[in-house]
Amino acid sequence: MLDGFFSRALVAGIGLALTVGPLGCFIVWRRMAYFGDTMAHSALLGVALAFLFQINLMAGVFLVASLVSVALLLLQRRGALSTDALLGILSHSTLALGLVMVAFMSWVRVDLMGFLFGDILAVSRTDIALVYGGGAIILGLMAWLWKPLLAATVNEELAEAEGMAPERSRFVFMLLMALVIAIAMKIVGILLITSLLIIPAATARRFSTTPEQMAVLASLIGVVAVLGGLYGSLHFDTPSGPSIVVAALVLFLLSLFSFTRRPAGALQ
Amino acid sequence: MLKTIDRAGEPLVRLSGVGVQRTGRWLVRGVDMEIRPREIVTLIGPNGSGKSTTAKTAIGILKPQEGTVLRRSGLQIGYVPQKLSIDWTLPLTVERLMKLTGTPSASEIAEALEATGVAHLAKAEVQALSGGEFQRALLARAMVRKPDLLVLDEPVQGVDFSGEVALYELIRRIRDRTGCGILLISHDLHVVMADTDTVICLNGHVCCRGTPQNVVASPEYLKLFGARAAETLAIYRHRHDHTHLADGRVLHQDGSVTDNCHPADGHHDRAHDHGHDHSHGHTNA
């Protein structure tokens, strides 16, 4: 089953879509879209540093994305600049730093397009194992963190007063985001990761009445987007990563349409 | 700094000499307060007087920079924050809101919603509720935790007058039924229910405290709340030892001016005792 490059791509893409559904919901609920984008952009700096110190690429990306999220939390606490401006600075400077460093390292050949937009058709069996292994860890921790994270999303102080330790769950959530970025980079690329998190979640909102329902639906909609995008890219000979995002966008637009006609409708 | 009180019959929470600082400025200072089971304590004061800060310090959201906060060990807290806006993207029904920080049974949820009069809204999305309905749902959520201490930060905001009366009546019934202690925050003593046992009037420090009747009659209250408050009062003679200036500083009776007012700052011969003392004329109301 995993012999053809296309079936490997399908399996990896489905695994990733299932993983990011619940995370994407929190990104939407907590208005962290730009935050996620910033962490994703810092992945290229991680790639460059991984080449420089000759460590595993995923480990490099995970470390740098985690560090950027911690740096952002610390800068936010100092309160000198607005979060928006801080994100703008970190997002683009880490991306630019990564690009500059890669250009300096003339001894390594880097497929820049592959990192920026993903190369799902090149995933190996090892990559698939990483997607499913990492996915299981992420979903397991999300299930464990669900209640405190949701309580903190509704109101941070309420969660604190009623003993839900919001600081801890936020920290673990950041690490999970970094892990997702490390895993997803090869599949949809640095520039498109957040769209795979946000668009299915936003689509799922209109068909959900509970947060849990929305998380599951976001995963399933993500799977449909991966299937649609990959078969579309095969049919029209388009790049696979962007095709998946376009498929997700089409589903989102369809959900807007169905919403106006059937307010409480279920997913077809 | 943080100890727990575990003897039965002791206060649920006790604050002694608590001060909270933010970016070098004291938000509140020298606050003594305790809340016992079945007791309703109301914090009043103008905007920025440190009411929310005091309440948040009492329940551990903020850490005091001076003084001590003692909480009974295993204290179960139910909290209704002042501002709570739920993003539209989060699908949340009233029923689901009840399970936000605990795992109440279906019958417990139904009971709490029934008690607060929003049982018919169990399946409604919280974003679709009116101000009064939302406050009732939040009250039900805090109540379903079976708290020892219920903390309500301006629970009647966005509620019309008849709704206010009904909400205070509801809060009193919760106290009567569950025996919990209640810490209530309000910016206006006129709407504070008569059932309040202790009113603490804050303005960066404890200006006065006592039963609602005593506080309404105190000149400190009069100064804080101005003419509207004065209308309800007969002329009242009282001794007071400091005046709050327009820039927020404090003029003491000994003529000195300080940035804030603190019982231990040496400018007070009697630390904010607003008991009945009719020996001095009341000035500067």
Contacts between the chains, C-beta under 8 A, distances in Angstrom:
chain1	res1	chain2	res2	distance
A	28	B	89	4.9
A	29	B	87	5.7
A	29	B	89	5.6
A	29	B	90	4.6
A	31	B	87	6.9
A	147	B	100	7.9
A	147	B	101	7.2
A	150	B	100	6.8
A	151	B	100	5.1
A	151	B	101	5.0
A	153	B	90	6.7
A	154	B	84	7.2
A	154	B	86	5.9
A	154	B	90	7.4
A	154	B	92	7.4
A	154	B	97	7.8
A	154	B	100	6.1
A	155	B	81	5.4
A	155	B	84	5.2
A	157	B	56	6.8
A	157	B	61	5.1
A	157	B	79	7.4
A	157	B	81	5.5
A	158	B	79	5.3
A	158	B	81	5.4
A	158	B	84	7.3
A	158	B	100	7.8
A	158	B	101	7.4
A	159	B	101	6.8
A	160	B	60	7.2
A	160	B	61	4.9
A	161	B	56	7.8
A	161	B	59	4.8
A	161	B	60	6.8
A	161	B	61	5.5
A	161	B	77	5.4
A	161	B	79	4.0
A	161	B	151	7.1
A	162	B	77	6.0
A	162	B	78	7.4
A	162	B	79	6.1
A	162	B	101	4.3
A	162	B	102	7.8
A	162	B	145	7.0
A	163	B	77	7.7
A	163	B	101	7.6
A	164	B	101	5.6
A	201	B	89	8.0
A	202	B	89	7.3
A	205	B	89	5.5
A	205	B	91	6.6
A	208	B	91	4.5
A	209	B	91	5.4
A	209	B	93	6.1
A	209	B	125	7.4
A	210	B	91	5.9
A	210	B	92	7.5
A	210	B	93	6.8
A	210	B	96	5.3
A	211	B	90	6.3
A	211	B	91	6.2
A	211	B	92	6.7
A	211	B	96	7.2
A	213	B	91	7.1
A	214	B	91	5.5
